[in-house]
Amino acid sequence: MSEKLSDPIIERVEARVYTVPTDEPEADGTITWDSTTMVLVQAYSGSSVGIGWTYGAAECGAVVQNTLAPLVVGQSALDLGGRFDAMVKAVRNSGRQGAIGYAISAVDIALWDLKARLLDLPLHRLLGAVRDTVPVYGSGGFTTYSEARLAEQLGGWAHGQQIPRVKIKIGESWGTNPTRDLARLRQARHIIGDDVELFADANGGYTRKQAIRIAHRAADVNLHWFEEPVSSDDLAGLREVRDAVDADVTAGEYGFDLTYFRRMCDAHAVDCLQVDASRCGGITEWLRAAAVAASHGLEISGHCGPHLHVHVAAATPNLRHLEWFHDHVRIETIFFDGTLDPSGGVLRPREEPGNGLTLREADAAEFRIA
């Protein structure tokens, strides 16, 4: 595809890798961690710089520099469909799943931010906003937390910031401690009161019948959202749990392409489809995944990275909400000027050009590893 001579050109693309320690040890139902790695991409055209990022393996940075950047540099900064198509086709033999998909996502997000800045538009306006505010839910409640830490975090969201929905992790140690899971759900309900929606994420830690038993035994906490009660690869299992429990069953955060999302929707596996732009293929594929969900009568929920998602979420008609995830909020607040306030349970996209964020170079530098 030939580019118009007047089009602004993508002059260079750079990737940086940062690893940020958590503020305390964290775990969900299946893994533990003490740091989070961000791969940040910057795309340049003239005096404008677009920012995109993903949370994944450090190797994503090498994929950006060695494989993806040569495909987009020198090309139009406006025709992003062409840039996305070129990246996806070029990795056919390498496989789009995993680190390569994360890398494509970060580049695509950076290019959308760059285009909005070149056109002097807020990103959600460029995408076509359908709402002024984006609903969020507070997300953390790690299985490693003490009762005091859980109370502090959930109480801060529900009562301090008036966020009307919060989520905790359950399924501790691959579902081997259901007694503590149930106790923590009841503690969470006690902390937040009756008027705040309670969500739980098992990260695939339960078996099918175990997940159903947990949900039934937790009937007194009025669980609204049951995320990955079983592995997201077990579509029949998700359907089985969905048919047996009152809470909305959800999954989809590991989707890398439209086929994944179509299969999940066709299987009637979820009540709400999760999509993560930092994994699925950036803003370009998020919009298409949202359309797939809409064709099945489903809403979508944005997974993690709230400042990465807020603008495209504001441009998605069938959005339910966006995850205000503790780790990513902490990193994005350290790294960027222009971060948002979730008070009242909503985010309001900024009206500056692009995503409205500015990288704090000095603050980020201490965490850089590549």
Secondary structure, DSSP 8 states (H G I E B T S, - for coil): ----TTS-B--EEEEEEEEEEEEEEEE-SS-EEEEEEEEEEEEEETTEEEEEEEES-THHHHHIIIIIHHHHTTSBSS-HHHHHHHHHHHTTTT-STTHHHHHHHHHHHHHHHHHHHHTT-BHHHHHT-S-S-EEEEEE---TT--HHHHHHHHHIIIIIS--SEEEEE-SHHHHT-HHHHHHHHHHHHHHH-SSSEEEEE-TT-S-HHHHHHHHHHTGGG-EEEEE-SS-TT-HHHHHHHHHH-SSEEEE-TT--SHHHHHHHHHTT--SEEEE-HHHHTHHHHHHHHHHHHHHTT-EEEE-S-HHHHHHHHHT-TTEEEEEEEHHHHHHHHHHEES----GGGEE----SSBTS-EE-HHHHHTTB--
